[in-house]
Amino acid sequence: MQEAIKQTWLFNQSPEVVWDFLTRPELIEQWLGKTDFQPIVGHKFRFISSYGNDSICEVLEVRPPTKLSYSWQKNSAKDGLPFHSKIEWTLVPRENGTELQLVHDGFRALEDIAPHEKGWNYCHDQLEELLKVTT
């Protein structure tokens, strides 16, 4: 079974600009969801889901503007029990912007991968639209 979602996103903006959209709650809420995130290792936070299945998280690593990771706990679509996974963002400067690598690792049920993959694709589209209007 595939245990990780791996995606690479390309943006024309600098790593610093993309970093802001990963770490500033008022910007995160525009593409990922309502949150009380703070870029401080050990900070516990949530992403509030309109479907009632919030993500309970904890910041694991913060290295501006190159790396951010946090734990991610949700209830499984398979059995409704909580499962723990990890999200890791890596920002790589490129000549014309930033390569943003996403790894969401730790899935234990196949039923959880497809919805998360779909969700990350949607988040990518939202972030891409927001960044188009950012200089």
URCOR-V696139 format. One record per helix or strand of 2 or more residues. SS is the DSSP state (hx for helix, st for strand). FROM is the first residue (numbers start at 1). LEN is the number of residues. If there is no record, write none. Layout:
{{SS FROM LEN} {SS FROM LEN}}
This chain:
{{st 4 8} {hx 15 9} {hx 25 4} {st 34 2} {st 44 5} {st 55 9} {st 67 9} {st 82 13} {st 97 9} {hx 110 23}}
